[in-house]
Amino acid sequence: MTVSIAHLGPVGTYSEAAALLCAEWWQHHTGASAELCPFPSIVKALQAAATEQTPLAVVPVENSIEGSVAITLDTLWRLDGLSIQQALVLPISHALLSCAGGFDAIQTVYSHPQALAQCQGWLEKHLPQARLVATQSTTEVLQNLEAEPNMGAIASQRAAQLYNLPVLAHPINDQADNCTRFWVVSAAAIAFPSMGEKSYSSLAFSLPKNVPGALVKPLQIFAQRNLNLSRIESRPTKRSLGEYLFFIDIEASLEAESVQSALAELKDCTETLKIFGSYSIQIASLSGVV
């Protein structure tokens, strides 16, 4: 059986690179084939998995320079039934692609908001005159670069090869140690072959009242059981100003007795609790897809 994997397109995005690694892993451990399905946005890719249009979706969730990918978290909260099967951490190395004769000729630079933010210092130093325009993905405008010599785009070297475009500068991210964590998610109980021991779990919750100390009790539940929280992120509920929901990563599996008892107690002090599942984190290399 062929498994379809949704990801942010078009061809050449970092999400596609992560999806390719996911597909290679799937084929190697199941013997079945996998095909990639690009979507125009992260929201569309997650919706495809939530409605089981595709069994799997690969989406970015956090970058080491710019932090969480808000649209991924917000969409996971809004959609029901999605579970995290695996986490992949990929190195991210941005390049400036353009058919311009030099930096001075570039008037506009296009890329995904995360990529623009990850290269903000370099852009201010080398392209202070350029207007920065956010796009849905790092490769959205690459087909237009050849016809527009005053345009530049931030994408990967792999994208430059795929679209046969010149690389004017590389790497241009503000920190050399730049990486992004991706989640492989599904709606159905798919038997995805784990890349290691499932020692991380993710969940999110909202609170019944926005009062002082409302967050203390949920956090104490984990502290009392000596459960380490590797990440906690607040996002607006989008209902009213000052109301937040919280995403949490736990360094433990949902199968652990301490986690089960924590979740049982957590239900009593939260308004809505969503459990996204347990998974392992694989530090990956792009060498296989470049």
N, C-alpha and C positions, 0 to 999 in steps of 0.2 A: 504494500500500500504506500502510495506517495503522500508525504506530509507537506502541506503548504505552510510557509512561514511568512507572515506579514512583517513589513518593516517600512521605515521612512525612506522614500525614494526622492528623486529618480536614481538611476544607476550611479554608483560611485560614492554614496554617502558612507559615513562611518557606521551608521546603523546597518547598512547592507553588508559591510565588512563583518560586523558582529553576527549577522544572520547567516553569512557564509560559513563562519566557524561553527555555528549551531548546526547548520545543515551537514557539514563534514562529520561532526560528532554523531549526529543521528544516523547517517549512513554507515559509519564505521561500526557502531554498536548494535544496530538493528538489522543491517543488511538491506533495508528499504531505502528507496530514493526520497529526496527532498527537493522541493522547488521553492524559489523565492518569489514573493508577491509584493512589489513596491506599492506604497500608498502615498498620496500627496501630503499627508500630515501625520503626526504622532497620534492624534485623536482618531483618525480614520484607521490606522493600524490596530489600535487597541479595540476599537469598535468591531473590527473584523474578527478578532479573537473572541470578544464577548458574545457575538452573535453566532459563533462557530462557522463563520464564512471561511476562516482558516483555523486549523487546530492550534497554531502557535503564533505569537507575535514577539518581536524583539524590539525593545524600546530603551532609550537612554534614561537614566534616573538621576545620576549625580556625576559632576565633574570635579576634579581635584582643585581647579583654579576658580571656577565660577559657581560651584555649589550645585544645589538641586535643580533638576529640570522641572519647573513648576507645572507645566502642562501635563506631564506624565503623572505626577502625584494627584493633581486635580481630577484628571480623567479616571484614574483608578478608583478614587473615592466615589465618583459619580456613577460609574458602571458597577453592576452587581455580578458576582460569580467568578471574577478573575483570580487565578492563583499563580504565584511565582514558582516556576519550576527550577530555575537556575539563574545564577548571576555570573556575568562575564565582565572582567576588567580589561579594557583595551588601551594601549598607548595611543595618544592623539598627537599628531605632528602636522601642524598647519602650514600650507604654502600659499603664496600669492600668485594667482594665475591671471595672466593678461596678455593680450596681443599688442599692448602699447610699447612704444620704443623705450620708455623709461618711466621712473616713478612720477616725474613732473607732468607727464601726459595723462595720468590717471585722475579722473574727476569724480568717479563714483566707485565705491567698493561694496559688493553684495555678499551676504552670507547669512547663515542662521544666527540668531541673536547670541547663542552660546559661543559660537566661533568668533564673532566680532568682539565679544567681551573678553575672551581668552587672549586676544591679540591687541587689546586696547592700547597698551603702552607702546608697542611696536608701531602701530598705526599713527599714533600721535607724533612719534619721532620721525618717521619716514614718509608719511602721507598726510601731513597736517591739513593740506588743502582739499582732501577728498571728502565727499559726502558719504556717510555710511548708511546703507539701506538693508534692513532686515528681511530675510526671505524664509520660506518654510523649511528649506534644507540648504546644505552647503553646495549642492549641485544644481539647484533649480535654474540658475541663469547661465550655466556653462555653455549651452548650445548657442547662446547669443554673443559670446565673447569675440568670436572671430569677426563678426560683422560690426562690432562696436569697439574700436581701438582705445577709446577713452574709459572703458570699463575695466574693473578688476574684480576678482572674486577670491574668497578664502575657502580653500578646500584641501583635500589630501593630494599627495603626489600620485597616488593610485588613480584618483579622479583625473588628474592631468594626463596620465597615460591613456585612460579610457576615452577621453574626449579629444585627445591629440592636441593639447594646449601647452603653450610655453609656461615654464615656472620662472617667475622673476626673482623670487626670494623664498628660501626655506632653510630652517624652520623659522616661523615668525610668532609662535605662541610666546607669551611673556615669561613662562617658566618652562625649562627643559623637561622637568618631570611632570608631564601633563597626561592625565588618564581619565577615562570615563567608564563608569559602571553601567552596564546594561542589564535589564531583566528579561528573561524568557518567560512569558506568561501564557496561560491557556484558560479556557472556560471549562472544558471537559476534563475528566480525570484521565488524562493522557499519560501513558507509561513512558515518560521522558527519562532516558538513561542519565542518572546523576553523574556529574564529573568529580564527585568526592562526597565526603560525609556531610549530611545536611545539618550543619551546626549553626545556621542563622535562621531567624524568623522575622517576619515583618507584619505589622498591624497598624491600624489607625483608629482613632476614636475622637468623638466630640464630647463636650461636657454639658451637663444639664443646665448649669448656671454659670454666668461670667461673674464670679465673685472672688475676692482675695483668698488665695490658698486652694482654689479649686483643683489645680494641677498637682498639688503636693500629695494628696492621697493616692492617685494612680501611680505616681513615681515611687512612693513608699512601698507599694505592693511588690514592686520588682526588687527594691533595695533590701527589704526584709528577707527575701529569698536568695540574696546574693546573686541576682541575675544582672549581668552587665548590659547596659544599653549602649550600643556602638554608634547610634545616631538617633537624634530626636529633632524633628522639624515641624514648625507650626505653619499652617496655611489658613487664610481666611475662609470662613464657612460660606461666604458670599450671601449671607442673610442680612447681616447688619454690621456696621462698623464696630470693631473691637471684639467680635466673636471669632474664635479660632478652633480648628481641629488639629490633631497632632499625629504625625507619622513617627513610628518607633521601630528600630531594628534591635533585636535581642540576639546576643551571642549564645544561643541555645536552640535546640529543636523543639517543636511543638509537642513532640512525644515525651519530653522530659516531664516527670511528675511535678516538679517545681513550677514549670511553665503552665501546666494544666490547672494547677491550683491558683496560680496568679490570674489566669484568664477568667476563672470562675468568679473570683473576687472582683475583678475589674469590671465585670458586667453590672455590678451593683452600684458603681460610682461613675459610670459613663452614660451618656445619652444614646449614642450609636457606637458600636464596636464592630470593626471589620478586620478579619484575620486573612492575610494574603498568603500564608503558607510558609513552609520551611524549605531551605535550599542550601546548596554549597556555593562558594565563590571561587571561580577559576580565573587566575591571572593568565591572560591569553597573549599570544603574539600575532601580529599581522603578517608575518612572513609567509604564511600559507595562502594569503589572498592578495598579495601585492603583485 
